[in-house]
């Protein structure tokens, strides 16, 4: 039976994000986070943006990754 493990990475949370939302440069940083985790065998399954700041902006983004258990042993 295949089992999976999950990892949650929060981006953009910080001072002012609760009011004004996540800053653009922090949002762009997600690409390098995804690439880094992919090299370790993780697969991006969802981007979650809970809570809203003013103007409808997300307070932060949470990236959800998964991989098969034991994949860390075979990752480069």
FENNORZI-V528281 format. One record per helix or strand. SS is the DSSP state (2 for helix, 1 for strand). FROM is the first residue (numbers start at 0). LEN is the number of residues. Records with the same first field share a line. If there is no record, write none. Layout:
# FENNORZI-V528281
SS=FROM-LEN, FROM-LEN
This chain:
# FENNORZI-V528281
1=3-8, 42-6, 51-1, 57-1, 60-8
2=16-4, 23-5, 29-10, 53-3, 70-4
